[in-house]
Amino acid sequence: MMDTLLSIQNFYFNLHVAGGILPILQNINFAIHKKEILSLVGESGCGKTVCSLAITKLLPDKRSEYQSGKILFHNENLLEADPPEMAHIRGNKISYVFQDPFSSLNPLKKIKEQILEPFLIHVSTNEKEGIEKAKFLMDKVGLSDLSQRLNSYPNQLSGGILQRVCIAMALMCDPELLIADEPTSALDVTVQAQLVDLFHDLREERGMSILFISHDLSLVSSISDRIAVMYAGEIVEEAVVEDIIHHPKHPYTKALLGTIPALHTDNDSVLQTIPGVVPTPDKYPQGCHFSARCSEAMERCEVEKPLDYTDKKMHKTRCFLYEGYHDSN
């Protein structure tokens, strides 16, 4: 049995807006084990980023409602942690790499100031020691001309270089969990492949767990140990990579896989599309959230919510088609 680092249990999150309350996340359940790479996959608008930000309560305080459930980190519920405790965890025990390095870095500060900040706050006030560590990590993520990079402003560097800077910055405090939110989506295919190799190396060398967020199933299949598929604020399927790719169960997972060109070896085959769009939280269906777009939907799917059903291989599926399996709840 693998050691669990982070466990999200029966988690519900609402957002307060002018028109009322939006049920953004509903009954979220998944865990990340030590030294594991778990990928959270789904279309844009499914709630992946909100889920990742909710882990360390990075969402706007006045509008956020952590309705119920638990987010356990080392068996401590982060939803009950006070502001000083969360400040100690963010950027230290749990670090983030965001999708767009241009917006996540301050354009008015040099790279040196920004990469040193978490180290000086959480580890040591020794700036010389921090610079040495920054150079070591920047070299580790494949950067050269380190002194020049440190004394550059973000607008003087390319997107690929900035993303590597952000990864090095996220590692300055040796986090136990790295949350990478679409870190390769704005990069070309060659740089994407290099960063995927880098994440593998970081896991092996530093014993770090990674939550990798993406909309690209073909990409995460090359980096993950397990995949959790998210749709409209719910986790609809979770299993090891091989089972998700070769033995998908939920109709949404099957539909996602059908849209990947690499899986269509027959040149005459027509690439599939998923009809409709992801519903906004104010229009979530009463029953299964995927029911309006699902080719296998039954009448009950529109009014009843399926539970998580789990087979003997711990392949979880939230779909009535698998109701005969053992109920994990």
C-alpha positions in Angstrom: 0.0 0.0 0.0 1.4 3.4 -1.0 1.7 6.2 1.5 -0.9 8.9 0.9 0.4 12.4 0.8 -2.8 14.3 -0.1 -6.4 13.1 0.2 -9.5 15.0 -1.0 -12.7 13.5 0.5 -16.3 14.3 -0.3 -15.3 17.9 -1.1 -17.9 20.5 -2.2 -17.0 24.0 -3.2 -19.3 26.9 -4.0 -18.7 30.4 -5.4 -20.8 33.4 -4.4 -21.6 35.7 -7.3 -24.0 38.5 -7.9 -26.7 36.1 -9.2 -26.4 33.7 -6.2 -24.4 30.6 -5.3 -22.6 28.5 -8.0 -21.9 24.8 -7.1 -18.4 24.7 -8.7 -17.1 21.4 -7.3 -19.3 18.5 -6.1 -18.3 15.4 -4.2 -14.6 15.4 -5.2 -12.7 12.3 -4.1 -9.1 11.5 -5.0 -5.7 10.9 -3.4 -2.1 11.5 -4.3 0.5 9.1 -3.0 4.1 9.9 -2.1 6.4 9.9 -5.2 3.4 9.6 -7.5 2.3 11.6 -10.6 -1.5 11.9 -10.7 -3.0 13.8 -13.7 -6.3 15.6 -13.6 -7.8 15.7 -17.1 -10.8 17.3 -18.7 -12.0 20.0 -21.1 -11.7 23.6 -20.3 -14.4 24.7 -17.8 -14.5 21.4 -15.9 -13.1 22.8 -12.7 -9.6 21.5 -12.8 -7.8 24.8 -11.9 -10.4 25.6 -9.2 -9.9 22.2 -7.6 -6.1 22.7 -7.6 -6.4 26.2 -6.1 -8.8 25.0 -3.5 -6.2 22.6 -2.1 -4.4 25.5 -0.4 -7.3 27.9 -0.2 -5.9 30.2 -2.9 -9.4 31.2 -4.1 -10.9 34.6 -3.2 -11.9 34.6 0.5 -15.1 36.7 0.3 -16.6 34.7 -2.6 -15.4 31.2 -1.7 -17.5 28.7 0.3 -15.7 25.5 1.2 -19.1 23.8 1.9 -18.1 20.4 3.1 -15.5 17.6 3.0 -11.9 17.4 3.8 -8.5 18.1 2.1 -6.0 16.1 4.1 -2.3 16.8 3.8 -0.3 14.5 6.0 -3.7 13.7 7.6 -4.1 17.3 8.6 -7.3 19.0 7.2 -6.1 22.1 5.3 -9.7 23.5 5.3 -9.3 23.9 9.1 -5.8 25.5 9.0 -5.5 29.1 10.0 -3.9 31.8 7.8 -0.4 31.4 9.3 -0.5 27.7 8.8 -1.5 28.0 5.2 1.2 30.6 4.6 3.7 28.1 5.8 2.4 25.4 3.4 2.0 27.5 0.3 5.1 27.7 -1.8 6.9 25.6 0.8 5.3 22.2 1.3 3.0 22.6 -1.7 4.2 24.7 -4.8 2.5 25.6 -8.0 3.6 26.0 -11.6 0.9 27.9 -13.6 -0.1 27.8 -17.2 1.1 31.2 -18.3 4.6 32.2 -17.0 4.1 35.7 -18.4 1.2 36.4 -16.1 2.5 34.5 -13.0 5.8 36.5 -12.9 6.0 40.1 -12.0 7.2 42.1 -15.1 8.7 44.8 -12.9 11.1 42.6 -11.0 14.2 40.7 -12.1 14.1 36.9 -12.1 16.6 37.0 -9.3 14.3 38.8 -6.9 11.3 36.5 -7.7 13.1 33.2 -7.6 14.7 34.0 -4.2 11.5 35.2 -2.6 10.1 31.8 -1.4 13.6 30.6 -0.2 14.1 33.8 1.9 10.6 33.5 3.4 10.5 29.8 4.2 14.1 28.4 4.3 16.9 31.0 5.1 17.6 34.7 5.0 21.0 33.9 3.5 20.8 35.5 0.0 24.1 34.0 -1.1 22.9 30.5 -0.2 19.7 31.2 -2.1 21.5 32.3 -5.2 23.6 29.2 -5.2 20.5 27.0 -4.9 18.7 29.0 -7.6 21.6 28.5 -10.0 21.7 24.8 -9.2 18.0 24.4 -9.9 18.1 26.5 -13.0 20.8 24.4 -14.4 18.8 21.3 -13.4 15.8 22.4 -15.5 18.1 23.0 -18.5 18.9 26.7 -18.4 22.3 28.2 -19.3 23.8 31.6 -18.9 22.5 31.6 -15.3 23.8 35.0 -14.2 22.3 36.6 -17.2 19.0 34.9 -16.7 18.9 35.9 -13.0 19.4 39.6 -13.9 16.8 39.6 -16.7 13.3 40.8 -16.6 10.5 38.4 -17.7 9.8 40.2 -20.9 13.5 39.6 -22.0 13.0 35.8 -22.0 11.0 33.4 -24.1 8.0 31.4 -22.8 9.9 28.2 -22.7 12.7 29.7 -20.6 10.2 31.4 -18.3 8.4 28.2 -17.7 11.6 26.5 -16.7 12.3 29.5 -14.4 8.9 29.0 -12.8 9.6 25.3 -12.2 13.0 26.1 -10.6 11.2 28.7 -8.5 8.6 26.2 -7.3 11.4 23.9 -6.2 13.4 26.4 -4.2 11.9 25.1 -0.9 11.9 21.4 -1.8 8.1 20.9 -1.8 6.6 17.6 -1.2 3.8 18.3 -3.7 4.2 20.2 -7.0 0.9 21.2 -8.7 1.5 21.9 -12.4 -1.5 23.5 -14.0 -1.3 23.1 -17.8 2.4 24.0 -17.7 3.1 22.9 -21.3 0.0 24.1 -23.1 1.6 27.4 -24.4 4.8 25.7 -25.5 5.8 24.0 -28.7 5.9 20.2 -28.9 9.7 19.9 -28.5 9.7 21.9 -25.3 6.7 20.0 -24.1 8.6 16.7 -24.4 11.6 18.2 -22.6 9.4 19.3 -19.7 7.7 15.9 -19.5 11.1 14.3 -19.1 12.0 16.9 -16.5 9.0 16.1 -14.4 9.9 12.5 -14.5 13.4 13.3 -13.4 12.2 15.5 -10.6 10.0 12.8 -9.2 12.8 10.2 -9.3 15.6 12.4 -8.0 13.7 14.4 -5.4 11.0 12.0 -4.3 8.3 14.5 -5.1 4.6 14.0 -5.8 3.1 15.8 -8.7 -0.5 16.8 -9.5 -0.4 17.4 -13.3 -3.4 19.2 -14.8 -4.1 19.1 -18.5 -6.9 18.8 -21.1 -4.6 16.5 -23.2 -5.0 12.8 -22.5 -2.3 11.8 -25.0 0.2 14.1 -23.1 -0.6 12.9 -19.6 -0.5 9.2 -20.7 3.3 9.7 -21.1 3.8 11.3 -17.7 1.3 9.9 -15.2 1.0 6.9 -12.9 -2.7 7.4 -12.5 -5.3 9.6 -14.2 -8.5 11.2 -12.8 -11.0 12.4 -15.4 -13.0 15.5 -14.4 -16.2 16.7 -16.0 -18.4 19.7 -14.9 -17.1 19.8 -11.3 -17.0 16.0 -10.7 -14.5 13.3 -10.9 -16.1 10.7 -13.3 -13.3 8.2 -13.6 -10.0 7.3 -12.0 -7.5 4.5 -12.6 -4.0 3.7 -13.6 -2.9 5.1 -16.9 -3.0 1.7 -18.8 -6.6 1.1 -17.8 -7.8 4.7 -18.6 -6.1 4.6 -22.1 -6.9 1.0 -23.1 -9.9 0.1 -21.0 -11.9 3.3 -20.4 -15.3 2.9 -18.8 -17.1 6.3 -18.4 -18.7 7.5 -21.7 -16.9 10.9 -21.2 -13.5 9.3 -21.0 -14.2 7.2 -24.1 -15.3 10.4 -25.9 -12.1 12.2 -25.0 -10.0 9.3 -26.2 -11.9 9.3 -29.5 -10.8 12.9 -30.2 -7.1 12.1 -30.0 -5.6 11.9 -33.6 -2.7 9.8 -32.4 -5.1 6.9 -31.5 -6.6 6.9 -35.0 -4.2 4.7 -37.0 -6.6 4.3 -39.9 -6.1 7.3 -42.3 -9.7 6.8 -43.5 -11.2 7.0 -40.0 -13.2 10.1 -39.1 -11.9 12.0 -36.0 -14.6 12.0 -33.4 -16.1 15.1 -31.7 -18.1 15.5 -28.5 -21.4 17.2 -29.2 -22.4 20.2 -27.1 -20.3 22.0 -24.5 -19.5 21.7 -20.8 -22.4 23.2 -18.8 -21.7 26.1 -16.6 -22.2 25.6 -12.9 -25.6 27.4 -12.9 -26.8 24.9 -15.5 -25.5 21.6 -14.1 -28.0 18.8 -14.7 -29.9 17.4 -11.8 -28.6 14.0 -12.4 -25.3 12.9 -14.2 -23.6 16.1 -15.4 -22.6 14.4 -18.7 -26.1 13.1 -19.4 -27.0 15.8 -22.0 -23.9 14.9 -24.2 -23.8 11.2 -23.5 -24.7 8.7 -26.3 -25.4 6.0 -23.7 -27.6 8.1 -21.4 -30.7 6.5 -19.8 -33.8 8.2 -18.4 -32.6 7.9 -14.9 -29.3 9.7 -15.8 -31.2 12.9 -16.1 -32.6 12.9 -12.6 -30.4 10.6 -10.5 -26.7 11.1 -9.5 -24.6 8.0 -10.0 -22.2 7.0 -7.2 -18.6 6.0 -7.7 -18.4 2.3 -8.6 -15.1 0.4 -8.2 -13.9 -2.8 -9.7 -11.3 -5.2 -8.3 -8.5 -3.3 -9.9 -9.6 -0.1 -8.1 -10.8 1.4 -11.3 -13.4 4.0 -10.2 -16.3 5.0 -12.5 -19.2 7.4 -11.7 -21.7 5.9 -14.1 -24.9 3.8 -13.8 -23.6 1.4 -16.5 -21.2 0.0 -13.8 -23.7 -0.1 -10.9 -23.1 -3.8 -10.5 -19.6 -3.1 -9.2 -18.8 -2.7 -5.5 -19.9 0.8 -4.3 -16.8 2.6 -3.0 -18.9 5.0 -0.9 
